[in-house]
């Protein structure tokens, strides 16, 4: 009887819970190591790094990755983030939930076609279509409905999400360019997806710090600057010239294929490291 009371005093549910958590983390880590080749670059990543003149800066534990290079008197930096993959996954999950709810509502509220007007045709998200053609394409206004967009008016086929590869998600690019001995800098917002670079905005700032702010104070100062009109509002010839200029700096199809794949690769490494760190903490 005395021995039983001693065991009761030693047993601590909080300790047991911590041990269970540590055990689960260890299993997840083993599963991750078995299911993913963490140390191997894909062919796309390896080929790009072997042939590009951009220098890769990837700090373990940090979300942002930087590609930088010198082009004549120009200093070019392309920054992208692993956070885009997590955001895309969350958006896809929310979209799936919305679709499921809509399908359920449609099943419950369906009525004969001769008494219903509109129906499913009134339900849908605004699409950001991509037309085949050049390597760099300017995105049309996002608030224009597909029926009002000639390039999308006849395209009502559903997106096959199961056919999307690991790198088939939109990755934001923040591109900064400044020139030696000259004031000011360009800040270009673009998107890389499925081998295309889409320019979203081109800004001009009076200083390099404003183009690539490192702290809240500088970021606040730049908000009051007039940085230019929306890119899609520019003269079409000017847009094309800017697209060609960006492409000539190596921000092209090869980079558009590389960035999403590298984000996926880095996210896998960071997740593995996160599991290891949590496992050590709870061990």
C-alpha positions, 0 to 999 in steps of 0.5 A, spaced: 500 500 500 505 504 501 508 503 495 502 504 491 502 511 494 509 513 492 507 511 485 501 516 485 505 521 488 511 521 482 506 520 476 505 527 473 500 528 468 504 534 465 510 530 464 506 524 461 503 529 456 510 532 454 513 525 453 507 524 449 508 530 445 516 529 444 514 522 442 509 524 436 514 530 434 520 524 433 515 520 429 513 526 425 521 527 424 522 520 422 516 520 417 519 527 414 526 524 413 523 518 410 518 521 405 522 527 402 529 527 400 531 534 403 538 534 401 537 533 394 536 539 389 531 538 383 534 538 376 530 545 375 534 548 381 541 545 380 541 547 373 539 554 374 544 555 380 549 552 375 548 557 370 545 563 373 550 569 374 545 571 380 548 569 387 543 565 392 543 568 399 539 563 403 539 564 411 537 557 415 531 559 419 529 566 415 523 566 410 526 570 405 531 568 400 535 573 396 538 573 389 543 578 387 548 580 382 551 586 378 549 588 371 554 593 369 553 599 373 546 596 376 545 592 383 540 588 382 536 584 388 530 579 387 527 577 394 522 572 395 519 568 401 517 561 403 511 564 406 508 565 399 507 557 399 504 557 406 499 562 404 497 559 398 496 552 401 491 556 406 488 560 400 487 553 397 484 550 403 479 556 404 477 555 397 476 548 397 471 549 403 467 554 400 466 550 394 464 544 398 459 549 402 456 551 395 455 544 393 452 543 399 447 549 398 446 547 391 444 540 392 439 543 398 436 549 394 436 546 387 429 547 383 427 545 376 430 549 371 424 553 369 423 556 375 430 558 377 434 564 374 441 565 374 443 559 379 451 556 379 452 561 373 452 567 378 457 563 383 465 564 382 471 567 383 474 572 379 480 569 375 486 572 373 487 568 367 494 568 363 494 568 356 500 564 352 505 569 349 511 572 351 515 570 357 513 576 361 506 578 361 502 584 365 496 582 369 490 585 367 485 589 372 483 584 378 477 586 379 474 585 372 469 579 371 471 573 366 465 575 362 468 582 361 475 579 359 476 577 352 481 572 353 477 569 359 470 569 356 470 563 353 474 559 358 470 556 363 473 549 364 475 548 371 482 548 374 485 541 375 488 542 382 491 535 382 495 536 376 498 542 379 506 541 381 510 542 387 512 549 384 505 551 380 503 557 385 504 564 385 511 566 388 511 574 389 518 577 387 520 584 390 526 586 385 530 592 387 535 596 382 540 601 383 545 604 379 552 606 382 553 614 382 546 615 381 540 617 386 534 613 386 532 606 385 527 602 382 522 597 386 519 592 382 513 588 384 512 581 380 509 574 380 513 568 378 508 562 376 508 556 371 514 559 367 511 566 367 514 573 370 508 578 371 510 585 372 505 588 377 508 594 379 514 599 378 515 604 383 521 609 383 524 611 390 529 617 391 533 613 395 535 605 395 533 605 403 526 607 401 526 602 395 528 596 400 526 598 407 529 595 413 525 598 418 519 601 420 521 608 420 523 607 413 517 603 411 513 609 414 517 614 410 516 611 403 508 611 404 508 618 403 512 618 396 508 618 389 511 612 386 508 612 379 501 610 376 499 602 376 503 598 371 497 596 367 495 604 366 501 605 362 502 606 355 502 599 352 509 600 348 512 603 355 509 596 358 513 592 353 519 596 353 519 595 361 518 587 360 523 587 355 528 591 360 526 586 366 527 580 362 534 582 359 536 582 367 535 575 367 528 575 370 526 571 365 522 564 364 528 560 368 528 564 374 520 563 374 521 556 374 526 556 379 523 560 384 517 556 386 521 550 386 526 553 391 521 555 395 518 548 396 525 545 397 526 551 402 520 550 406 521 542 406 528 544 410 525 549 414 519 544 417 524 539 418 529 543 422 522 546 426 521 539 428 528 538 430 528 544 434 521 542 438 523 535 439 529 538 443 525 543 446 520 537 449 525 532 450 
